[in-house]
Amino acid sequence: MKVIVLLFLLFVAFFSSAKNKIAKYPRDISPDCRDGVAKIYDECSDQKNIIKMALLEANSTNKTVLLVYGAEWCIWCHVFDKYIDGQRRKYVYEWQYDNEPLKWKMYERGSRNIDRKALDLNKYVSDNFVVAYIEADYSPNGAEAIEGIGVNSEAIRTFPFFFSIDSTGQYAGHMQAYNSISGLEKRTDSGREYRGFDRVILLGELKKLRSAAMLSDRQLQQSLNQQD
């Protein structure tokens, strides 16, 4: 009997900690692109095509494209990527800043209910978004790509910049600068320097972006119905 109970508890623990895979673009980054140091942003390829491929998958799976406009040197872009993947407690960040390789190991200690909040965030993003990382600095057309869907690139002052597009590939909504949202940004943990987000607040902001895209699609459909 004790063995059965133990197996059941292990079964529950495994599935409660399982991470959900998130559809992300670019799918692959060439090792020949800028010495192959990029982890999430393709600094060499056509950014319009990244959006196009993400939108095709989103429309075929009833999801919304979440665009994360930023750069490989942006530590907060890497933090966001690990947070939506459901990572918690221990992080190792490797990136380049001013062409210098950087590595930063940090630990999450002070948050309550870390596992549940991390998995809630991961599951919501997996169920509702296709994430597209659009590179702002070195790519041939990052600014042009987002301007083509209705975003003024010159007005963006903070990376990462988050926004959603509707099923036609047009701007639906954006999150205000992450460092201006009260409580979202975490720079210390248990008295030590840290980079992270409040997952509950972040989840709430992402839900707004999903809702904005769905509203845009409903309004478009209503307009088409009225024309019939």
Disulfide bonds with the S-S distance in Angstrom:
Cys33-Cys44 2.02
